[in-house]
Amino acid sequence: MLTAADISNRIFLSDNIKVLRSIKEETIDLIYCDILYGTGKDFDAFQDIKSEKTEVLNHYEPRISEMKRVLKKEGQIYLQMDWRIVHWIRTIMDDVFGYKNFRNEIIWQYNSAPRARKSFSKRHDTILRYSKSKHFYFNDSVVREPYKSLPSKGSSIGKYYNELGKVIGDVWTDIQMLPQKDQKERVGYPTQKPIELLERIILSSSKPGDLIADFYCGSGTTCIVSKLHQRHYLGVDKSTKAYLTTQKRLMNT
């Protein structure tokens, strides 16, 4: 079985289930995956699965079970998706990790060109956060925002306020999608997520030296952020374009 030393700071061009099954249990500190959304589309870089219940369950149930197995007892997992399959993924996560280990349903709201005419525009992703047990790491100091006004410390209200500010809520509206013409960060991968989004997740839920894994690594943003902030990374994707894009970004980081 592969140990942390075997997989640290490595990118695998492979079906993620094969890599997951080869990793020793309780090896990884944090998992983040921008998973397949169930659009059924061919993105050139990869073929998405269809949003059919049987296909979604057959794909994700064994993979999420393996993700739990390889997580350390104090580990956490963040899975990102949209409205197409979130209801099925939530039931799988409850069954595998346990309802009591649910931590957050994060709504990442972003701006995009309005296209809907007969419904409200769908402009958010859902990020499900679970822990493996009741013991897990969370650095609240990096996810605080200042109060508009801070009551005096001597008042009955003021003693309940942290002068560092309040922990942000579970609806994130301050991080936008990468603009199509963003020449600084965009690398030409169709589902690339912004560095700022991954920084919020990784800095709040891991420590320097931890091993962060992304089993749908795509453009490699998880690996880039981990490297920038002194974490070890593991990236897995069966797309050749994803593998080459991630390798190139890591070399240039």
Order of alpha helices (4+ residues) and beta strands (2+ residues): alpha-beta-alpha-beta-alpha-beta-alpha-beta-beta-beta-beta-beta-alpha-beta-alpha-beta-alpha
